[in-house]
Amino acid sequence: MLCRIHCIRTIQTVLQHYNCLALLPDYVEPSLSPSFSAPVVARGCTDVFCCILFILAILGYFAVGILAWSQGDPRKVIYPTDSRGQFCGQAGTPLEKKPLLFYFNILKCASPLTLLEFQCPTTQLCVESCPTKHMTLLKAYLNKGEQEYYKQFCKEGILRDGLCPSMLMSSKPFTRRCLPALSTMKGGVVVVGNETIFDNGEGEKVNATDFLDASKKSNVVVEARQVAMRIFEDYTVSWYWILIGLVIAMVVSLIFIVLLRYLAGIMIWVMIVMVILVIGYGIFHCAMEYRSLKGEPGSDVTIRDLGLQTDFSVYLQIRQTWLAFMIILSIVEVVVILLLIFLRKRVLIAIALIKEASRAVGHVMSSLFYPLLTFALLALVIAYWAITAVFLSTSNEQVYKVFNTTECNYSRDTCNPETFNTTNITARCPDAECLFAFYGGETYYHKYLILFQFYNVFLFFWCANFVTALGQVTLAGAFASYYWAFKKPDDIPANPICSSLGRALRYHTGSLAFGSLILSLVQVIRVLLEYLDQKLKGTDVIISCFCLKCCFWCLEKFIKFLNRNAYIMVAIYGKSFCTSARDAFFLLMRNIIRVAVLDKVTDFLLFLGKLLIVGIVGICSFFFFSGRIKAVEQTAPSLNYYWVPILTVVVGSYLIAHGFFSVYAMCVDTLFLCFCEDLERNDGSPERPYFMSPELHEILSKTKMAEEEDNKDADTKW
């Protein structure tokens, strides 16, 4: 914030020193008469070409979704697949009662091929239960009492070499797969069912340690699924508590907004003090946790040594985690305090502007509920994108390849399991098998599947930005109706939100699509740069990628700022996007100091309000879900990861608070641009009176004084 303000002042000083402000085009408006009224009623459709392009893109998006839904199969994400590509445990199939996947030779899963193709090069079979004892095929032949038990792990239920595994071992189901029941005895010795050495059925001895790496690699793809399933379980037992937490966040936000309407000055100062206290408590709590773990076994292990763990609670048991939290919160606390000290004069002016915004919100109360529509539309866009992405990623066909243990020219060639036994491959490679390898395809649909995924991502950004832009234009039009009403509140039109939404959809869909398209292109480029950054790690190109990422990050922030102000001008005058963006940019340049004094400081104060609400709800949810409150310890649900509902409540609380405070932020930005326009149109005389209220005129006077002080300081330096 300080850096941004300093840069703005420097630009202003340089322009004044070299008399460059005269080069900026003067604002010329045909109608400067006192009878001017805004938002302009007589308007026409803008950026029609972009409107047509957006509609065609949406139709194409629906076509991609229908194609994906007809080709995809989400069961591939849920159920394990045997060597024939059949789903284990799928209802309505012959394997419905066989939900577990059994590997004939788990040791082959240690091959690097497992990591490349996500499928072990060994026969896999769907079974009802995992084996519970160690046995070889030879022993099963000799012991008739064990043959029936062994047959359930053979293909087609026939006890014969080639159709059965050479060895069974004690296993346990893990993510629907039968993996060796590994355990560690004292001294770090790995055992399976209290045994360390096994006969593999082929006259060779196998150490139990050899199964460890095979088990890990066979499960490398499902580790994330395990975490996802545990998280899903946590949501199933805590969803109603999460909803209660979100409702509390909504109530707190609404109470805060209502109090802000009548006690803006007091609430802002209370908010500032509370934010400092909440962050301070976070620092104190982290310090106490860091101190309590001193001397505890394993607490001095570093996060780097610990590596990636599926049980995230492990990270909270080491001191380095709490030290990192404490350092981060301390930095945030210092930054907030320094900003408040250096911006204390601007804070007083910004509080006065928030009071004026509170009056505007009070006269347009329906604006507080508009974020619910934006949230619903965004939820619809996100749901459509996620479902389409899942169906696209699961729309591949089964690909089979030749697997064998000896040298063979046909190794890893594609094959057809139905005709494999009739080919000459089995004659030349007796131990070769045609097994399911992965999902892929050779059709045109599968060849261009990556393009469909890219189109899905791009349209997601475009639609999400369009929904956000629609909300900004709607709110801007409503608050502009308040500002340009000469007699407030008598001249404010009825239902300003509905009128503004109707104007935006009827006349300016193309302009909204245009601005959203520009922003979406930059965001997609940033996604591609992130992808390249991951692929090019460890090379010299990484520095160039980092520089490009920084440049496009700055460009995205600038476009968001310019779009926001352009949408306000679109809502007021009904002009095209480019014209509105140009007018907004030069209007801001002519009032660049006021932008720093009013607009950005106000945004900072509103951001502190979001932090306060998130902090209060987050701390309460932490004590509840972690069982720290003895009175409700029995009421709190039993969870795998107690941070899952906490994080959900925190993120949801921020989105709810952001929805309410975004109304205030949009109101402040709209009022700011409107009174800049008012100043250039009118002079306060009876012939051309100001539309601004006396309170807003007082704020402007304070801003002028601050601007003059800054200019004097800048001239002294130059």
C-alpha positions in Angstrom: 0.0 0.0 0.0 2.8 2.5 1.0 4.7 1.5 -2.1 1.7 2.0 -4.3 0.9 5.5 -2.8 4.6 6.5 -3.1 4.6 5.5 -6.8 1.4 7.5 -7.5 2.8 10.5 -5.8 6.0 10.2 -7.7 4.1 10.0 -11.1 2.0 13.0 -10.1 5.1 15.0 -9.1 7.0 14.2 -12.3 4.0 15.1 -14.4 3.6 18.4 -12.6 7.3 19.2 -12.7 7.5 18.8 -16.5 4.0 20.2 -17.0 2.9 16.9 -18.5 -0.6 17.0 -17.1 -1.5 19.4 -19.8 -0.9 16.6 -22.3 -3.8 14.6 -20.9 -7.0 15.1 -22.9 -9.5 17.3 -21.3 -12.8 15.7 -20.5 -15.3 16.9 -23.0 -18.9 16.0 -22.6 -21.6 17.4 -24.9 -24.1 17.9 -22.2 -22.9 20.1 -19.3 -26.3 21.5 -18.4 -27.7 21.2 -14.9 -30.5 19.1 -16.3 -28.1 16.3 -16.9 -29.3 13.1 -15.2 -27.5 9.8 -14.8 -27.5 6.9 -15.3 -28.3 7.8 -18.9 -31.7 6.4 -19.9 -31.4 6.7 -23.7 -28.7 4.2 -24.6 -28.1 1.5 -27.2 -26.5 -1.9 -27.4 -22.7 -1.8 -27.0 -20.0 -4.2 -28.3 -22.5 -6.3 -30.2 -19.7 -8.4 -31.8 -18.4 -9.5 -28.4 -22.0 -10.3 -27.3 -22.4 -12.6 -30.3 -19.0 -14.2 -29.7 -19.8 -14.8 -26.1 -23.2 -16.5 -26.9 -21.5 -18.7 -29.5 -18.8 -19.6 -27.0 -21.5 -20.5 -24.4 -23.2 -22.7 -27.0 -19.9 -24.4 -27.7 -19.4 -24.9 -24.0 -22.7 -26.7 -23.7 -21.7 -28.9 -26.7 -18.4 -29.8 -25.0 -20.3 -30.7 -21.8 -22.8 -32.9 -23.6 -20.0 -34.6 -25.5 -18.1 -35.2 -22.3 -21.1 -36.5 -20.4 -21.9 -38.9 -23.2 -18.3 -40.2 -23.3 -17.1 -39.9 -19.7 -17.5 -42.4 -16.9 -16.9 -41.1 -13.3 -16.8 -44.7 -12.0 -13.1 -44.8 -13.1 -12.4 -42.3 -10.3 -14.2 -44.3 -7.7 -13.8 -48.0 -8.4 -10.5 -50.0 -8.9 -10.2 -51.9 -12.2 -9.0 -55.5 -12.8 -6.9 -56.7 -15.7 -9.9 -56.8 -18.0 -10.9 -53.2 -17.3 -13.9 -54.2 -15.2 -14.9 -52.2 -12.1 -14.6 -54.0 -8.8 -17.7 -53.7 -6.6 -19.8 -51.8 -9.2 -23.5 -52.3 -8.4 -25.5 -54.1 -11.1 -22.4 -56.0 -12.5 -21.2 -59.6 -11.9 -18.4 -58.1 -9.7 -20.8 -56.3 -7.4 -19.9 -58.5 -4.4 -16.2 -58.3 -5.2 -15.2 -54.8 -4.2 -11.4 -55.4 -3.6 -8.6 -55.6 -6.0 -6.0 -58.4 -5.6 -2.5 -58.4 -7.3 -1.1 -61.7 -8.4 2.5 -60.5 -7.8 2.7 -57.3 -5.8 6.5 -57.2 -6.3 6.0 -56.2 -10.0 4.3 -53.0 -8.8 7.8 -51.8 -7.7 8.6 -51.4 -11.4 9.0 -47.8 -12.8 6.4 -48.8 -15.3 3.8 -48.5 -12.5 4.6 -44.8 -12.1 4.4 -44.2 -15.9 1.2 -46.0 -16.7 -0.5 -46.1 -13.2 -1.1 -49.8 -13.5 0.9 -52.8 -12.1 2.3 -55.1 -14.9 0.7 -58.1 -13.2 -2.6 -59.9 -13.3 -5.2 -58.2 -11.1 -8.4 -59.8 -9.9 -11.5 -58.5 -8.1 -12.1 -60.5 -4.9 -14.6 -60.5 -2.0 -11.9 -60.4 0.7 -8.2 -60.2 0.9 -6.1 -63.3 1.8 -5.3 -63.7 5.5 -2.5 -66.3 5.4 0.6 -67.2 3.6 0.3 -70.1 1.1 1.9 -71.2 -2.2 0.3 -72.7 -5.2 2.3 -75.9 -4.7 1.1 -76.3 -1.2 -2.5 -75.8 -2.4 -2.0 -78.6 -4.9 -0.8 -81.0 -2.2 -3.5 -80.0 0.4 -7.0 -80.6 -0.8 -8.5 -78.8 2.2 -6.9 -75.5 1.0 -7.7 -75.7 -2.6 -11.2 -74.1 -2.3 -9.7 -71.2 -0.4 -7.0 -70.7 -3.0 -9.4 -70.9 -6.0 -11.1 -67.6 -5.0 -7.9 -65.8 -5.9 -7.6 -67.6 -9.3 -9.0 -66.5 -12.7 -12.2 -68.3 -13.5 -12.0 -70.1 -10.2 -9.7 -72.8 -11.6 -6.7 -74.0 -9.7 -4.1 -74.2 -12.4 -0.7 -72.7 -13.1 -1.0 -69.5 -15.1 -4.5 -68.9 -13.8 -3.5 -68.5 -10.2 -0.9 -66.5 -8.3 2.2 -68.4 -7.3 1.9 -67.2 -3.7 -0.7 -65.8 -1.3 0.3 -63.6 1.7 -1.6 -61.9 4.6 -3.1 -58.7 3.3 -5.4 -55.9 4.4 -7.8 -53.8 2.3 -6.4 -50.3 1.7 -8.3 -47.9 -0.6 -10.1 -51.0 -2.0 -6.9 -52.8 -2.8 -5.3 -55.8 -1.1 -1.9 -54.7 0.1 0.5 -56.7 2.3 -0.2 -56.4 6.0 3.1 -54.7 6.8 4.2 -53.9 10.3 7.5 -53.0 12.0 8.9 -54.8 15.0 11.5 -53.4 17.4 14.7 -52.7 15.6 13.0 -51.5 12.4 12.4 -55.1 11.0 9.6 -55.2 8.5 7.3 -58.2 8.9 4.1 -59.5 7.2 2.0 -61.5 9.6 5.0 -62.0 11.9 7.1 -63.4 9.1 10.2 -61.9 7.4 11.0 -64.4 4.7 8.6 -65.9 2.2 8.6 -68.7 -0.4 7.4 -67.1 -3.6 6.2 -70.5 -4.9 9.0 -70.7 -7.5 11.7 -71.9 -5.2 13.0 -68.4 -4.3 13.0 -66.7 -0.9 11.6 -63.1 -0.7 12.2 -60.7 2.1 9.3 -58.9 3.6 11.1 -55.6 3.1 10.8 -56.1 -0.7 7.0 -55.7 -0.3 7.3 -52.3 1.2 8.4 -50.4 -1.9 6.0 -52.4 -4.1 3.1 -51.5 -1.8 4.0 -47.8 -1.9 4.3 -47.7 -5.7 1.2 -49.7 -6.3 -0.7 -47.1 -4.2 1.0 -44.0 -5.5 -2.0 -43.0 -7.5 -4.6 -43.6 -4.7 -2.8 -41.7 -2.0 -4.6 -38.6 -3.0 -7.9 -40.5 -3.2 -7.3 -41.8 0.4 -7.0 -38.2 1.6 -10.0 -37.2 -0.4 -12.1 -40.0 1.0 -11.1 -39.0 4.6 -12.0 -35.4 3.8 -15.3 -36.5 2.4 -16.0 -38.5 5.5 -15.3 -35.4 7.6 -17.8 -33.5 5.5 -20.5 -36.1 6.0 -20.3 -35.9 9.8 -19.7 -32.2 10.1 -21.6 -30.6 7.3 -24.4 -29.3 9.5 -21.9 -27.7 11.9 -20.2 -26.1 8.9 -23.5 -24.7 7.8 -24.1 -23.3 11.3 -20.7 -21.7 11.2 -21.4 -20.1 7.8 -24.8 -18.9 9.1 -23.0 -17.3 12.1 -20.6 -15.6 9.7 -23.5 -14.3 7.7 -25.2 -13.0 10.8 -22.0 -11.4 12.1 -21.4 -9.7 8.7 -25.0 -8.4 8.5 -24.8 -7.0 12.0 -21.5 -5.4 11.2 -23.0 -3.8 8.1 -26.1 -2.5 9.9 -23.9 -1.0 12.7 -21.7 0.5 10.0 -24.8 2.2 8.6 -25.4 4.1 11.9 -22.1 4.0 13.8 -19.5 4.1 10.9 -16.8 6.0 12.8 -17.0 4.0 16.0 -17.2 0.7 14.2 -14.2 1.4 12.0 -12.0 2.2 15.1 -13.4 -0.8 17.0 -12.7 -2.9 13.9 -9.1 -1.7 13.7 -8.5 -2.4 17.4 -10.1 -5.8 17.2 -8.1 -6.9 14.1 -4.9 -6.0 16.0 -6.1 -8.0 19.1 -7.2 -11.0 17.1 -3.9 -11.2 15.2 -2.1 -10.7 18.5 -4.0 -13.6 20.1 -3.0 -15.8 17.1 0.7 -14.9 17.8 0.2 -15.7 21.5 -1.5 -19.1 20.7 1.3 -20.1 18.3 4.0 -19.2 20.8 2.2 -21.3 23.5 2.0 -24.3 21.2 5.6 -23.9 20.2 6.6 -23.8 23.9 4.4 -26.7 24.9 6.0 -29.0 22.3 9.5 -28.4 23.7 11.1 -31.7 24.7 8.3 -33.8 23.1 9.6 -36.8 21.2 9.7 -36.0 17.4 8.7 -32.4 17.8 12.1 -31.1 16.6 11.7 -32.8 13.2 11.7 -30.3 10.3 8.9 -30.1 7.8 11.4 -30.9 5.0 12.5 -34.1 6.7 8.9 -35.1 7.4 8.0 -34.9 3.7 4.4 -35.3 2.4 2.1 -36.9 4.9 -1.5 -38.0 4.3 -2.3 -37.4 8.0 -1.9 -33.6 8.2 -2.3 -33.6 11.9 1.3 -34.8 12.1 2.5 -31.3 11.0 0.8 -29.7 14.1 2.9 -32.0 16.3 6.2 -30.4 15.3 7.6 -27.1 16.6 8.6 -25.7 13.2 5.0 -25.5 12.0 3.9 -23.3 14.9 7.1 -21.2 14.6 6.2 -20.6 10.9 2.7 -19.6 11.8 4.0 -17.3 14.5 6.4 -15.5 12.2 3.8 -15.0 9.5 1.2 -13.6 11.9 3.9 -11.3 13.4 4.8 -9.9 10.0 1.1 -9.3 9.3 0.7 -7.6 12.7 3.7 -5.3 12.1 2.5 -4.4 8.5 -1.0 -3.5 9.7 0.3 -1.3 12.6 2.8 0.5 10.3 0.1 1.1 7.7 -2.2 2.6 10.3 0.5 4.8 11.7 1.6 6.2 8.3 -2.0 6.5 6.9 -3.6 7.9 10.1 -4.7 11.2 8.4 -6.0 9.4 5.3 -7.9 6.9 7.6 -9.9 9.8 9.0 -10.9 11.0 5.5 -11.7 7.4 4.5 -13.9 6.9 7.5 -15.9 10.0 6.4 -16.3 8.5 2.9 -17.5 5.2 4.4 -20.1 7.1 6.3 -21.3 8.6 3.0 -21.3 5.1 1.5 -23.3 3.9 4.4 -26.0 6.4 3.7 -26.1 5.3 0.0 -26.4 1.6 1.1 -29.1 2.6 3.5 -31.2 4.1 0.7 -30.4 1.0 -1.6 -30.8 -1.8 1.0 -31.5 -4.4 -1.7 -27.9 -4.0 -2.8 -26.8 -6.0 0.3 -28.6 -9.1 -1.0 -27.4 -8.9 -4.6 -24.2 -10.8 -3.7 -26.4 -13.8 -3.1 -27.2 -13.8 -6.8 -23.6 -13.5 -7.8 -22.7 -16.3 -5.4 -25.4 -18.6 -6.9 -24.2 -17.9 -10.5 -20.6 -18.4 -9.6 -21.5 -21.7 -7.8 -23.3 -22.8 -11.0 -20.3 -21.9 -13.2 -17.9 -23.8 -10.9 -20.2 -26.8 -10.7 -20.5 -27.0 -14.5 -16.7 -26.7 -14.9 -15.9 -29.3 -12.3 -18.4 -31.9 -13.6 -17.3 -31.3 -17.2 -13.7 -31.7 -16.2 -14.4 -35.0 -14.4 -16.3 -36.4 -17.4 -13.6 -35.3 -19.8 -10.8 -36.8 -17.7 -12.7 -40.1 -17.5 -13.8 -40.4 -21.2 -10.9 -42.4 -22.3 -11.1 -46.0 -23.5 -9.4 -49.1 -22.0 -5.9 -49.7 -23.4 -4.4 -53.2 -23.1 -0.7 -54.0 -23.4 1.5 -57.1 -23.5 3.3 -57.8 -20.2 5.8 -60.5 -19.6 8.7 -61.4 -17.3 11.3 -62.3 -20.0 12.8 -60.5 -23.0 10.2 -60.2 -25.8 9.8 -58.1 -28.8 6.2 -57.5 -28.1 6.7 -56.1 -24.6 4.3 -53.2 -23.9 2.7 -53.4 -27.4 -1.0 -52.8 -27.5 -3.2 -55.9 -27.7 -6.8 -57.1 -27.8 -7.6 -59.4 -24.8 -10.4 -61.2 -26.8 -8.1 -62.3 -29.7 -4.8 -62.4 -27.8 -4.6 -66.2 -27.4 -5.1 -66.7 -31.2 -2.1 -64.6 -32.1 1.5 -65.8 -32.5 2.6 -63.6 -29.6 1.9 -66.4 -27.0 3.9 -68.9 -29.1 7.0 -66.6 -29.2 6.5 -65.3 -25.6 4.9 -68.1 -23.6 4.7 -66.0 -20.4 3.2 -63.0 -22.1 -0.2 -61.7 -21.0 -2.6 -59.1 -22.4 -3.5 -56.9 -19.4 -5.3 -53.7 -18.9 -2.7 -50.9 -18.8 -4.5 -47.5 -18.7 -7.2 -45.4 -20.2 -6.5 -43.7 -23.5 -7.8 -43.8 -27.1 -7.0 -43.3 -30.7 -10.2 -41.6 -32.0 -10.3 -37.9 -33.0 -12.2 -37.2 -29.8 -9.3 -38.7 -27.7 -6.6 -36.9 -29.8 -8.2 -33.5 -29.2 -9.2 -34.2 -25.6 -6.6 -31.9 -24.3 -8.1 -29.0 -26.3 -11.5 -29.7 -24.8 -9.9 -29.5 -21.4 -8.3 -26.2 -22.3 -11.6 -24.9 -23.7 -13.3 -25.9 -20.4 -10.8 -24.0 -18.3 -10.9 -20.9 -20.6 -14.7 -20.8 -20.6 -14.7 -21.2 -16.8 -12.5 -18.1 -16.5 -14.6 -16.2 -19.0 -18.0 -17.1 -17.4 -16.8 -16.4 -13.9 -15.4 -13.0 -14.8 -18.6 -12.2 -16.7 -20.7 -13.0 -13.6 -18.4 -10.8 -11.5 -18.6 -8.0 -14.1 -22.4 -8.2 -14.2 -22.5 -7.7 -10.4 -20.1 -4.7 -10.6 -22.2 -3.0 -13.3 -25.4 -3.7 -11.5 -24.2 -2.2 -8.2 -22.5 0.7 -9.9 -25.7 1.6 -11.8 -27.8 1.4 -8.5 -25.4 3.7 -6.6 -25.0 6.0 -9.5 -28.8 6.4 -9.3 -28.4 7.5 -5.7 -25.6 10.0 -6.4 -27.1 11.7 -9.4 -30.5 12.1 -7.6 -30.5 15.9 -6.9 -33.0 15.6 -4.1 -32.1 12.6 -2.0 -33.9 10.3 -1.4 -37.0 11.7 -3.2 -35.4 11.5 -6.7 -33.9 8.0 -6.3 -35.8 5.7 -8.7 -37.8 2.7 -7.4 -36.0 -0.7 -7.5 -32.6 0.7 -8.6 -31.0 -2.7 -8.4 -33.5 -4.3 -10.8 -33.4 -1.4 -13.1 -29.6 -1.5 -13.3 -29.5 -5.3 -13.8 -32.0 -4.9 -16.6 -30.0 -2.2 -18.3 -26.8 -4.3 -18.0 -28.3 -7.4 -19.6 -30.3 -5.6 -22.2 -27.7 -3.2 -23.5 -24.2 -4.1 -22.2 -23.8 -7.9 -22.3 -21.2 -7.3 -25.1 -19.2 -4.8 -23.1 -19.2 -7.1 -20.1 -18.1 -10.0 -22.3 -15.3 -7.9 -23.8 -13.8 -6.8 -20.5 -14.2 -10.4 -19.1 -12.5 -11.8 -22.3 -9.4 -9.6 -21.9 -9.1 -10.6 -18.2 -9.6 -14.3 -19.0 -6.9 -14.3 -21.6 -4.4 -12.9 -19.1 -5.5 -15.5 -16.5 -5.2 -18.4 -18.9 -1.7 -17.2 -19.8 -0.8 -17.2 -16.1 -2.1 -20.8 -15.8 0.1 -21.8 -18.8 3.1 -20.1 -17.2 2.5 -22.0 -14.0 2.4 -25.2 -16.0 5.6 -24.4 -17.8 7.2 -23.4 -14.5 6.5 -26.9 -13.0 7.8 -28.6 -16.2 11.0 -26.5 -16.5 12.1 -26.7 -12.9 15.9 -27.1 -12.6 16.6 -25.4 -15.9 17.9 -22.0 -16.8 14.6 -21.0 -18.3 13.0 -20.9 -14.9 14.2 -17.3 -14.4 12.5 -16.1 -17.5 9.3 -17.9 -16.4 9.4 -16.2 -13.1 9.8 -12.8 -14.7 6.9 -13.5 -17.0 4.7 -14.6 -14.1 5.5 -11.4 -12.3 4.7 -9.3 -15.3 1.4 -11.0 -16.0 0.4 -10.9 -12.4 0.9 -7.1 -12.5 -1.0 -6.9 -15.8 -3.9 -8.9 -14.3 -4.2 -6.6 -11.3 -4.1 -3.5 -13.6 -6.8 -4.9 -15.9 -9.0 -5.8 -12.9 -8.6 -2.2 -11.6 -9.3 -0.7 -15.1 -12.2 -3.0 -15.8 -13.9 -2.2 -12.5 -13.8 1.6 -13.2 -14.7 1.0 -16.9 -17.8 -0.9 -15.7 -18.8 2.1 -13.5 -18.6 4.4 -16.5 -20.6 1.9 -18.6 -23.3 1.8 -15.9 -23.5 5.7 -15.8 -23.2 6.7 -19.5 -24.0 3.4 -21.4 -21.0 3.7 -23.7 -18.8 0.9 -25.1 -16.2 -0.8 -23.1 -13.1 0.8 -24.7 -14.6 4.3 -24.5 -15.6 3.8 -20.9 -12.2 2.4 -20.0 -10.5 5.4 -21.7 -12.7 7.9 -19.9 -12.3 6.2 -16.5 -8.5 6.0 -16.9 -8.0 9.7 -17.7 -10.5 10.7 -15.1 -8.5 8.8 -12.5 -5.2 10.3 -13.8 -6.6 13.8 -13.3 -7.5 12.8 -9.8 -4.6 10.6 -9.0 -3.9 11.8 -5.5 -7.5 11.4 -4.5 -7.3 7.8 -5.7 -4.5 7.2 -3.2 -6.1 9.2 -0.4 -9.6 7.9 -0.6 -10.1 4.9 -2.8 -7.2 2.6 -1.7 -7.2 3.6 2.0 -10.9 2.8 2.1 -10.3 -0.6 0.5 -7.7 -1.3 3.2 -10.2 -0.5 6.0 -12.8 -2.7 4.4 -10.2 -5.5 4.1 -9.6 -5.2 7.8 -13.3 -5.7 8.4 -13.2 -9.0 6.4 -10.2 -10.1 8.5 -12.0 -9.3 11.7 -15.1 -11.4 10.8 -12.9 -14.3 9.5 -10.7 -14.1 12.6 -13.7 -14.2 15.0 -15.5 -17.1 13.2 -12.2 -18.9 12.6 -11.1 -18.8 16.2 -14.5 -20.0 17.5 -14.6 -22.9 14.9 -11.0 -23.9 15.9 -11.9 -24.2 19.6 -15.1 -26.1 18.7 -13.8 -28.7 16.1 -10.5 -29.3 17.9 -12.3 -30.1 21.1 -10.7 -27.4 23.2 -14.0 -26.3 24.7 -14.8 -28.7 27.4 -18.5 -27.8 27.6 -19.1 -28.9 24.0 -16.4 -31.5 23.7 -18.9 -34.3 23.5 -21.0 -32.4 20.9 -18.1 -31.9 18.5 -18.0 -34.5 15.7 -15.2 -37.1 15.6 -13.0 -36.2 12.6 -10.0 -37.5 10.7 -8.7 -34.0 10.0 -10.3 -31.4 12.3 -8.8 -28.7 10.1 -11.1 -29.6 7.2 -14.3 -28.0 8.7 -12.2 -25.2 10.2 -10.7 -24.3 6.8 -14.1 -24.6 5.1 -15.7 -22.3 7.6 -12.8 -19.8 7.4 -12.9 -19.8 3.5 -16.7 -19.6 3.5 -16.7 -16.8 6.1 -14.3 -14.8 4.0 -16.4 -15.3 0.9 -19.5 -14.2 2.8 -17.8 -11.2 4.3 -16.3 -10.3 0.9 -19.8 -10.5 -0.6 -21.2 -8.0 1.9 -18.2 -5.7 1.9 -17.9 -5.8 -1.8 -21.1 -3.9 -1.9 -19.5 -1.2 0.2 -16.3 -1.2 -1.9 -18.3 -0.9 -5.1 -20.3 1.9 -3.5 -17.2 3.8 -2.5 -15.6 3.4 -6.0 -18.9 4.5 -7.7 -19.3 7.6 -5.5 -15.6 8.4 -6.0 -15.9 8.5 -9.8 -19.3 10.2 -9.6 -18.0 13.1 -7.6 -14.9 13.4 -9.8 -17.4 13.7 -12.7 -19.5 16.1 -10.6 -16.5 18.4 -10.0 -15.7 18.6 -13.7 -19.3 19.2 -14.7 -20.4 21.7 -12.0 -18.9 24.5 -9.9 -21.4 24.7 -7.0 -23.1 27.8 -8.4 -26.9 28.1 -8.5 -26.8 27.5 -12.3 -24.5 24.4 -12.0 -24.9 23.1 -8.5 -23.1 20.0 -7.2 -25.0 16.7 -6.9 -22.9 15.6 -4.0 -24.1 15.9 -0.5 -22.6 18.5 1.9 -20.9 15.7 3.8 -19.2 14.5 0.6 -18.2 18.0 -0.3 -16.5 18.3 3.1 -14.6 15.1 2.4 -13.5 16.6 -0.9 -12.2 19.7 0.9 -10.1 17.5 3.2 -8.8 15.6 0.3 -7.8 18.9 -1.4 -5.9 20.0 1.7 -4.1 16.6 1.8 -3.3 17.0 -1.9 -1.9 20.4 -1.4 0.3 19.2 1.4 1.6 16.4 -0.7 2.3 18.7 -3.6 4.2 21.1 -1.3 6.3 18.2 0.0 6.9 17.0 -3.5 7.9 20.5 -4.8 10.3 20.9 -1.8 12.0 17.6 -2.7 12.3 18.5 -6.4 
